[in-house]
C-alpha cells in the first residue's frame, strides 16, 4: 500500500502517514536483534525514494532470500538504508 493510499484511508496528511510508517518500520527492524538469525542469502535493490532538486535520493532495500532460495517461503525485509547499494553496504 502506498503512503498516499494509507493517508487517505486514515484521513491524515501524507507527511503524518509517512512519519508514522517510517517510525513503525524503524522500530520493527532496528529493535529486533534476532532478525538476522538464520539468514544465509541476502539480496539488495536500490529505489528512488524521492526526487529532489539536488538529484535523486536513493534508498537500498536489503532482504533475506533464504526461504525463497529453498522454496519454502517468501522474502523478508531486513533493512532499508539511505544511499545506493555500494554506499549502503559500507555502512
C-alpha positions, 0 to 999 in steps of 0.5 A, spaced: 500 500 500 502 506 498 503 512 503 498 516 499 493 510 499 494 509 507 493 517 508 487 517 505 484 511 508 486 514 515 484 521 513 491 524 515 496 528 511 501 524 507 507 527 511 503 524 518 502 517 514 509 517 512 512 519 519 508 514 522 510 508 517 517 510 517 517 510 525 513 503 525 518 500 520 524 503 524 522 500 530 520 493 527 527 492 524 532 496 528 529 493 535 529 486 533 536 483 534 534 476 532 532 478 525 538 476 522 538 469 525 538 464 520 539 468 514 544 465 509 542 469 502 541 476 502 539 480 496 539 488 495 535 493 490 536 500 490 529 505 489 528 512 488 525 514 494 524 521 492 526 526 487 529 532 489 532 538 486 539 536 488 538 529 484 535 523 486 535 520 493 536 513 493 534 508 498 537 500 498 532 495 500 536 489 503 532 482 504 533 475 506 532 470 500 533 464 504 526 461 504 525 463 497 532 460 495 529 453 498 522 454 496 519 454 502 517 461 503 517 468 501 522 474 502 523 478 508 525 485 509 531 486 513 533 493 512 532 499 508 538 504 508 539 511 505 544 511 499 545 506 493 547 499 494 555 500 494 554 506 499 549 502 503 553 496 504 559 500 507 555 502 512 
